[in-house]
């Protein structure tokens, strides 16, 4: 999905530059740079053990172990349902 937005925004900027007959550099840079950075960060975060952003997986692995081995809690009965 982010790639579709990235391509569509680039196409709209190119189309508007074609309609006006001149290239407007500042708005193109102000839209292209953040969009490129967002797509880069999403792609980099999607690969937690590779890339520039390294994410420690210890906390999520500990959570996974604690959820897997915890007993299932049963709710207390309501006062009017107690026998």
Number of C-alpha atoms within 10 A of each C-alpha: 6 13 11 9 12 16 11 12 16 15 12 11 17 14 12 13 15 11 10 9 9 9 14 13 9 9 10 15 11 10 14 16 10 11 19 13 11 14 16 12 14 11 13 16 16 12 13 14 13 11 13 11 13 12 12 10 10 9 9 10 11 11 10 11 11 11 11 10 8 8 8 8 6 6 6 7 9 7 7 6 6 7 5
